[in-house]
């Protein structure tokens, strides 16, 4: 007999625990603090001769902000682990679907909390990707179960691996909480230029716990490819904070409230803003100092009925990207989960799609809002390239696919591969026994460079 849980008792205990934690780190207003927000604020206080008392006031406020964000993340991870445990230790499709949807929500909440912690851009991207994948995977499984479909053995095994990783992270976070109760201070133990401090090691723990589970296809096969860590695509003058705010207000005309949330240094230097729009949606936006481009947007769509369709969403994504420095882009991947559309768009050169320069966009179909955006890969990799189409004919590439496959389409792409290689390939999409595959053939020598397989579900596609 599988164990059942008392949700009401658990909810009361969780609420009580959360109240106690918030009392420890009470603040007036919640501010999102990323990168070196805290350090730069204190630095300004000292550098410009602000009185010690005022500097201490800033320090205390930032300490409270960091504590609040940490406890919010702790709550989200604790709840996420609990919901995954319930899913694995319960019977019934309906109940499992309910807990998976709750787990997806908890993972999304953890993602928001992580973005509010004093971490470098690289550290934030790693952990955000980790919890975002969990949110997407659990949501997709829940959607598949709408018609009563049970979880497969493989899916249960994957959930078990995810649960083990989250359980380890939960235990580490709770151990860290005990250190904080004994006087440990986040602000006294962070150095944005040093990766091996206690706090960064804890938050990036998940990177060492690789999970073999499918990646949502809306991330695309090459969405996280970075062929060089040096930023090559940002050009232009340094913009001021005021100009950056003007860019945000111009792009989001229905903004009801906007707050400056400090600056981020590191691979990308950004101005950070938090806005609330007229639909009460919260968005966290980063503007690059160089060129004044919108670099990332983090937010969540709202529940409701769709008011635009997929084609309209694609047009909005391309228009938005163009207005923010991404030229000649086209949609190369798309997926829809509930009322959110996930798109990968990429520019092209000489008719060749540039996968290393992908931009990820998330659009809320209920109101046509951009609620997710990531152009970091584009601005890292995008340069003017002289690309050759090679000697391999498209017909020959299609002929290299096994004869029992039905070819759907083929196109030229620049494919990022291991060892920082960028190789022009023919991408051939083909079906076999109700499965879809993507073959990548090098145009210079005809060699097969990569094969990807798509796993289709009732709502959302998985890529392996």
C-alpha positions, 0 to 999 in steps of 0.5 A: 500500500502506497503512503497517502499524505495529509495536505491540510496538516502539512499546509498549516505547518508550512505556513507557520514555518514560513511566518517564523522565517519571515520574522527573522528577515523582515523587510519593508518591500521586496527587492530583487538582488542579483549579481553584485547589487549588494556589494555595489551599493555598499561600495557606493556608500563608502566610495562617496563618503556616505555616513557610516550609519547610512552605510550600515542601514543599506547593509542591514536592508540588503542582509534582510533582502538576501535572507528573505530571498533565501527563505523563499527559495528554501520553502519552494525547494522543500515543497518541490521535494515534498510534491515529487515524493508524493507523486512517487509514493502514491497511486492514482493518475488524478492524484499524481497529476495534481502533485506534478502540477504543484511540483511544476509551480514550486519549481517556477517559484524556486526559479524566481527566488534564485534570480533574486540571490547575489550570484553571478550571471553564470551561476544564475543561468545554471541553477535557473536552467536546472529548475526550469527543466524540472518545471517544464518536465513535470508540467508536461507529464501532468498534461499528458495525464489529462486523459487518464494516461499513466506514467511509464516506468521510464518517466517514474525512473526519471522523476526518481532521479530528479527527486534524489537530486532535489532531496540532496539540494533540500538537505544542503539548504536546510543545513545552510539554514541552521548555519544562518540561525547561528549567525551566518551572514550571506552578505559577509560571505559572498564575493562575486569574483570568487566561485568557491565561497560557501554560498556559491558552492551551495547554490550551484550544487545541482550542477554536479548532479546531472540528471538523464532526462529529456530536455523540453524541445522548446529549449531546442537542441542547441539553445544552450550552446556557447562556442566561446565564453567571450561576449562577441555580439554586443556593440555600441555605446554605454547607456545610462540607467535612465536610458535603460529605464526608457527602453523598458518603458518603451517596450512595455507600454502597459507598465503600471510600476517600475523599480530599479533593482541595481546592476549586474557585473560579470560576463554581461554588465546590466541594469536590472529592473522589476516591473508590474504591468496593468495585468498585475504580472511581475517581470524582471528585466535585464538591460545590457549596458553596452548597446542598451539591449534587453538581455533577459526577461523572467516572469510567468504567464497568467491563467485564462483563455487565449486571445492570440494564436501561435502564428500571432505569437511567432510574429510578436516574438520576431518583432520584439527580437528585432526591436532589441537588436536581433536582425533577420530572425525566424522561428526554428522551434516552437512548442505550446504548454497550456497558454504559454508558447515557447519559441526559439528564433535564430538569424540566418546567413547565406540561407544557413540558420545560425543555431549558435545565435538562438534567442528563446522567447516565451509568450503568454497567449492570454494577453500576448505579453512577452513573459520570458526572453533570453538573448544571452547566447545570441549576444555571446556568439553573434558575429558576421560569418562567411559560411560556405554551403559545401560540396554535399548536395541536399538530395545527397544528404536526404539520401543518407537517411535510412530508406525506411524513414519518411523525410519531412524536410531538410535545411542548411544550419550552422550546428554547434558541436563539441570542442567549440566547433561550428559546422555547417550541416544539412539538417534532415527531419525524418519520421520512422514508426511514428517517431521524429528524428533529426539527422545532421550531415557535414556539408564538407565531407558528408559525415553524420555529425549528430542525431536527435530524436523527438518524443511526442506527448499529448502536450509538449514534445521532449527531445533526446 
